[in-house]
């Protein structure tokens, strides 16, 4: 049964990132000349050194785990813990949504935490598992309703 998780915008901050900084490596940030899959040079031990002046790509990004208003994701399913960076399409006119699972570790899709999470999500939405990409390969993520597709290495 496909549907929508209801996590489609940046409103309603529900959690703190804590020690998780997956998005700071996974995302492509053109304004900083930072390709996807590389650690941002502005990451510091205590977070982002340019947080107040971060580019729009970073400001507008919403982490599904952080924004979860419905209790979909457990504490153990934080991106750095489960090994997945999840992105979502905007709901289509029929209200259907696709979740894209980007593994951040080579074995993430084979491990129980990720398998259980994706199995549970498939009860509500379409889930597309993408292949693991090393730092040498890049994942191009676009936002604000644009398709999310892996780029060629």
C-alpha positions in Angstrom: 0.0 0.0 0.0 1.6 3.2 -1.1 0.8 6.6 0.4 2.4 9.5 2.1 4.3 9.8 5.4 3.3 13.4 5.9 6.9 14.6 6.3 7.2 17.0 3.3 8.4 20.4 4.6 10.8 22.0 7.1 8.1 23.0 9.6 7.7 21.3 12.9 11.2 20.6 14.2 10.7 17.6 16.5 14.1 16.4 17.4 17.7 17.6 17.7 20.3 16.2 15.4 22.5 15.3 18.4 25.8 13.8 17.1 24.4 13.0 13.7 26.0 14.9 10.8 25.1 12.6 7.9 23.5 15.4 5.9 26.7 17.4 6.1 28.5 14.8 4.2 25.8 13.3 2.0 24.4 16.5 0.5 25.7 18.4 -2.5 26.0 22.1 -1.5 26.8 24.1 -4.7 27.1 27.4 -2.8 30.0 25.9 -0.8 31.5 24.0 -3.8 30.9 20.9 -1.7 30.1 17.7 -3.7 27.8 15.1 -2.3 29.6 12.4 -0.4 32.4 14.7 0.9 32.7 16.0 4.5 31.8 19.7 4.7 34.8 21.9 5.6 32.6 23.9 7.9 31.8 20.8 10.2 33.4 21.2 13.6 33.3 19.1 16.7 30.3 21.1 18.0 28.4 21.4 14.8 28.5 23.8 11.8 30.9 26.7 12.1 28.7 28.8 9.7 25.3 27.7 11.0 23.8 31.2 11.3 25.0 32.0 7.7 24.6 28.6 6.1 23.5 28.5 2.5 19.9 28.0 1.5 20.5 24.3 0.5 21.4 23.6 4.2 18.8 25.9 5.6 16.0 24.4 3.5 17.0 20.8 4.0 14.7 18.8 6.2 15.8 15.5 7.8 12.9 13.1 7.9 14.1 11.8 11.3 14.4 15.3 12.8 11.0 16.4 11.4 9.1 13.2 12.3 5.9 14.5 13.9 4.1 11.1 13.8 6.5 8.8 15.7 7.5 7.0 12.5 11.2 6.8 13.3 12.6 5.6 16.7 15.7 7.0 18.3 17.6 4.0 17.1 16.7 4.9 13.5 18.6 8.2 13.4 20.5 8.3 10.1 23.9 7.7 11.5 22.7 4.8 13.6 20.7 2.9 11.0 23.2 3.7 8.2 20.6 5.3 5.8 20.1 8.8 4.5 16.4 9.0 3.6 15.0 11.5 1.2 11.4 11.8 0.0 9.6 12.9 -3.1 6.9 15.4 -2.8 3.5 13.7 -2.8 2.1 13.3 -6.3 -1.4 14.5 -7.2 -2.8 11.2 -5.9 -1.0 11.7 -2.6 1.6 9.0 -3.2 5.2 9.5 -2.1 8.4 7.7 -2.7 11.1 7.4 0.0 14.7 7.0 -1.3 17.1 5.0 0.9 20.7 6.1 0.4 23.0 3.8 2.3 25.9 5.6 4.0 27.8 2.3 4.7 28.4 -0.5 2.2 26.4 -3.1 4.3 23.6 -0.8 5.6 20.9 -2.3 3.4 21.8 -5.9 4.6 21.7 -5.1 8.3 18.7 -5.6 10.5 18.1 -2.0 11.6 17.7 -0.8 8.0 15.9 -3.9 6.8 13.3 -3.5 9.6 12.9 0.2 9.0 12.4 -0.1 5.2 10.0 -3.0 5.7 7.9 -0.9 8.0 8.0 2.1 5.6 6.9 -0.1 2.7 3.6 -0.6 4.5 2.8 3.1 3.8 4.9 4.3 0.9 7.0 3.2 -2.1 10.6 2.7 -1.0 13.5 2.8 -3.5 16.8 1.4 -2.3 19.7 3.0 -4.0 23.2 1.4 -4.2 25.9 2.4 -1.8 28.2 5.0 -3.3 31.7 5.5 -2.0 33.0 9.0 -1.6 34.5 8.6 -5.0 31.0 8.3 -6.4 28.5 11.1 -5.9 24.8 11.2 -5.1 23.1 14.3 -6.5 20.3 15.3 -4.3 17.9 18.0 -5.4 15.1 19.4 -3.2 11.9 21.4 -3.3 10.0 18.9 -5.4 12.6 18.0 -7.9 13.4 14.3 -8.5 16.0 12.7 -6.4 18.3 10.6 -8.6 21.8 9.2 -8.2 24.2 10.8 -10.6 26.7 8.9 -12.7 30.1 8.5 -11.1 
